Amino acid sequence: MTVGSLPWDLHSDSVRVSGRGSATVQGVDIRTERHTRTPDAAVADLTAQRRDLETGLAELADFDRVEGDRIEYLQTLSRRGGREYAGAVASGAAPAERAIEWGQTIAASLTTALATRRELVEQRRLVQEELDRLIREISARIQPQVPDRREVAMSLR
């Protein structure tokens, strides 16, 4: 037998069980009814959207790190390769046109990587704004949540 929806602040030493009839009370347990999910479906949906946006922000941060590594690689390649091409052109081992073409290729790749990084910053800003909006909406929609309650379960024989 269970008596539920009792106040959260129910003190376990205040519970008394008595009755009449042929049953014998074998034990009394005080349990907590936990309400982990919000009863509001709209809030649950908004919370799922929030998790998706947080995942999206993490993915954008990953892409940004990769693009940063790509930029660093291209800059290193430009410095090292530029020195080598300059030496090869000076010694006559490579034509100047080849060095210029290589430099233009590196510059174009670097320009693309920098533009991609700017786009990622903008995407992160937009996702963060949407996430902030959702958090405000969730906060505004949350009604007083169903509080955790206590229940008394009696074992009878």
C-alpha positions as CSV (number, residue, x, y, z in Angstrom):
1,M,0.0,0.0,0.0
2,T,1.4,3.4,-0.9
3,V,0.4,6.9,0.1
4,G,1.9,9.4,-2.3
5,S,2.2,13.0,-3.1
6,L,3.3,13.9,0.4
7,P,5.3,17.1,1.0
8,W,9.0,17.1,0.3
9,D,9.9,18.1,3.9
10,L,8.1,15.2,5.4
11,H,10.3,13.9,8.3
12,S,10.7,10.2,8.3
13,D,10.4,10.0,12.1
14,S,7.0,11.6,11.9
15,V,5.4,8.8,10.0
16,R,3.1,6.5,12.0
17,V,1.1,3.6,10.6
18,S,-1.9,2.1,12.3
19,G,-5.0,0.3,11.2
20,R,-7.7,-2.3,12.0
21,G,-8.2,-5.6,10.4
22,S,-6.4,-8.9,9.7
23,A,-3.3,-7.3,8.0
24,T,0.0,-6.9,9.8
25,V,2.3,-4.0,9.0
26,Q,5.7,-5.6,8.1
27,G,7.6,-2.5,7.1
28,V,7.3,1.2,6.2
29,D,9.6,2.9,3.6
30,I,9.7,6.5,2.9
31,R,10.6,7.2,-0.7
32,T,11.1,10.2,-2.9
33,E,9.1,10.7,-6.1
34,R,11.5,12.5,-8.4
35,H,10.3,14.5,-11.4
36,T,13.2,14.6,-13.7
37,R,11.4,15.5,-16.9
38,T,9.4,18.6,-17.2
39,P,5.7,18.0,-17.8
40,D,5.6,20.8,-20.4
41,A,6.1,19.3,-23.8
42,A,7.0,22.8,-25.3
43,V,9.8,23.2,-22.7
44,A,11.0,19.6,-23.4
45,D,11.1,20.5,-27.1
46,L,13.0,23.7,-26.5
47,T,15.4,21.9,-24.3
48,A,16.1,19.4,-27.1
49,Q,16.7,22.3,-29.4
50,R,19.0,23.8,-26.9
51,R,21.1,20.6,-26.8
52,D,21.2,20.5,-30.6
53,L,22.5,24.1,-30.7
54,E,25.1,23.4,-28.0
55,T,26.3,20.4,-30.1
56,G,26.3,22.7,-33.2
57,L,28.5,25.2,-31.3
58,A,30.9,22.5,-30.3
59,E,31.1,21.4,-33.9
60,L,31.8,24.9,-35.1
61,A,34.5,25.2,-32.5
62,D,36.1,22.0,-33.9
63,F,35.9,23.3,-37.4
64,D,37.5,26.6,-36.3
65,R,40.4,24.7,-34.6
66,V,41.0,22.7,-37.8
67,E,40.9,25.8,-39.9
68,G,43.3,27.5,-37.5
69,D,45.7,24.6,-37.9
70,R,45.3,24.8,-41.7
71,I,46.2,28.5,-41.5
72,E,49.2,27.8,-39.4
73,Y,50.3,25.0,-41.7
74,L,50.0,27.3,-44.8
75,Q,51.9,30.1,-43.1
76,T,54.7,27.7,-42.2
77,L,54.7,26.3,-45.7
78,S,54.9,29.8,-47.1
79,R,57.9,30.8,-45.0
80,R,59.9,27.6,-45.5
81,G,58.9,27.1,-49.2
82,G,59.5,30.7,-49.9
83,R,63.0,30.6,-48.7
84,E,63.7,27.4,-50.7
85,Y,62.2,28.8,-53.9
86,A,64.2,32.1,-53.4
87,G,67.4,30.0,-53.1
88,A,66.5,27.9,-56.1
89,V,65.6,31.0,-58.3
90,A,68.9,32.7,-57.2
91,S,71.0,29.7,-58.1
92,G,69.1,29.2,-61.4
93,A,67.7,25.8,-60.4
94,A,64.1,27.0,-60.7
95,P,62.5,29.5,-62.9
96,A,61.1,32.7,-61.2
97,E,57.7,32.0,-62.8
98,R,57.4,28.7,-60.9
99,A,58.1,30.4,-57.6
100,I,55.5,33.1,-58.3
101,E,52.9,30.5,-59.3
102,W,53.6,28.6,-56.1
103,G,53.4,31.8,-54.0
104,Q,50.0,32.7,-55.6
105,T,48.7,29.2,-54.9
106,I,49.7,29.4,-51.2
107,A,48.2,33.0,-51.0
108,A,44.9,31.8,-52.5
109,S,44.7,28.9,-50.1
110,L,45.5,31.1,-47.2
111,T,42.9,33.7,-48.3
112,T,40.3,30.9,-48.5
113,A,41.2,29.6,-45.1
114,L,41.0,33.0,-43.5
115,A,37.6,33.7,-45.2
116,T,36.4,30.3,-43.9
117,R,37.5,31.2,-40.4
118,R,35.6,34.5,-40.6
119,E,32.5,32.7,-41.7
120,L,32.8,30.3,-38.8
121,V,33.0,33.2,-36.4
122,E,29.8,34.6,-37.9
123,Q,28.1,31.2,-37.7
124,R,29.1,30.8,-34.1
125,R,27.7,34.2,-33.3
126,L,24.4,33.4,-34.9
127,V,24.1,30.0,-33.2
128,Q,25.0,31.6,-29.8
129,E,22.3,34.3,-30.3
130,E,19.8,31.5,-31.1
131,L,20.9,29.6,-28.0
132,D,20.6,32.6,-25.8
133,R,17.1,33.3,-27.2
134,L,16.1,29.7,-26.4
135,I,17.5,29.8,-22.9
136,R,15.4,33.0,-22.3
137,E,12.3,31.3,-23.7
138,I,12.8,28.2,-21.6
139,S,13.2,30.3,-18.5
140,A,10.1,32.3,-19.3
141,R,8.0,29.1,-20.0
142,I,9.1,27.1,-17.0
143,Q,6.1,27.2,-14.7
144,P,6.8,26.2,-11.1
145,Q,8.1,22.7,-11.8
146,V,6.4,19.7,-10.3
147,P,8.3,19.5,-7.1
148,D,9.8,16.3,-5.8
149,R,7.4,14.7,-3.4
150,R,7.7,12.0,-0.7
151,E,5.6,8.9,-0.5
152,V,5.2,6.3,2.2
153,A,5.1,2.6,1.1
154,M,3.8,0.1,3.6
155,S,4.4,-3.7,3.4
156,L,1.4,-5.6,4.6
157,R,0.8,-9.2,5.2
